[in-house]
């Protein structure tokens, strides 16, 4: 199940946007905390989808 409800391509685009927002390079990872801050989704909910 996808947390955003969108396709994989959208997910990759979203990760690129998050990296740009936090000033990260393409090889750097995004943390759940950063994704939660950017998306407005609770970090606990994100971690649930990652289990």
Buried (B, 14 or more C-beta within 10 A) or exposed (E): EEBEEEEEEEEEEBBEEBBEEBEBEEEEEBEBEBBBBBBEBEBEEBEEEEE
